């Protein structure tokens, strides 16, 4: 299906604020989450506006690779009021040149 891109390994460059860069290779749902965060920019992603089964797990895995992601807690109303997380990239992330790794 054309709407289902492959989520194989892909190389990314993390441009940290200190001028340092880090290369990472990400696959599967972790790659999906990173690409969603890149596309969302400074607005970030929530499980409400970008549904995914384990956002906290993807963020945990990406942080373990050195990707700086901030968690902002937001309140929400409705019949199941409470709070949810908004995840925001705190560095510029770009895909490396070339094919999937």
N, C-alpha and C positions, 0 to 999 in steps of 0.2 A: 504494500500500500504506500503511495507517495507521501502521505501525511505522517508515516511512521519512519523517521530517519533511523539509520543504524546507530546504535550507541556503543560501538566498539571503542577501542583505545584511541585517544586523541591528545596531542601535545598542546600545552598552554604555557604562556609566560606570565608570571605574576610580577608586576611592576610595583615594588614596594615604595612607600613614601620616602625612604631614606636614599633613594636612587639605586638601590640594590634590586636585582632581578632574581627570580627563581623559576626554574623549569619544572613542570609537573606533567605527568601523563595520567589521564582520568578516563574511566570507562563506565558503562552502564548508567544506572540512575544517578550516580555521583556526577557523571558528565552532564546528564540532563539538568541536574540542579545547578551546576556551575554555569551552563549556558543560559538558563533562566535568569540567574542572578546578573550575568553580564548584560542580558537584554533589558532587564528592569532598571539598570543604572542605580542612581541614588535613591529611587523610590523603594527598591528592595522587593522581596517576595514574601507572601504569607501563604500558609496552607489553605487559606480561604480563597484568595484570588488566583493562586497557582496550585491547584490540588495535586498532591503527591502523597503516597502512602506513608513515607517516613522522613519528612523534611529534617527533623532533628538528627536522624542518623546520617543523612547525606552531609549535613553541615559538620557534624562531628568528624566524618571521614575526610572532608576537604580541609578542615582545620588541622588535622593530623599531617596533611601534606604541606602545611604552611600557608594556606590560603586565609588571609585575614577577613573574617566575617563577624559583623556585629549583630547581636540579638537585641531587638527592641521589643519590650513587652507592651502590648496594646490592649485596651479594654474593648469589649464588644457587647452589645445588648442582644435583645431577642429572647425567645423562650429558653434558650440555653446560654444565658449571659455569663460572661467570665472574661478570660483574657486569652490572647494568642500571641505568637511570636511573629515578628517581621525580621527577616534576615537581609542584611545589607552588606555588599562587598565594600571593603575599606581599602581597596587597591585597584588599579587598572589591570584588567586581565585580557589578554589577547590570545587568539589561536596562533600556534606556530605555523610557519609555511609548510606546505606539503600535504600529503595524504594522511589518513588515519594511521596511527602507529601500529 
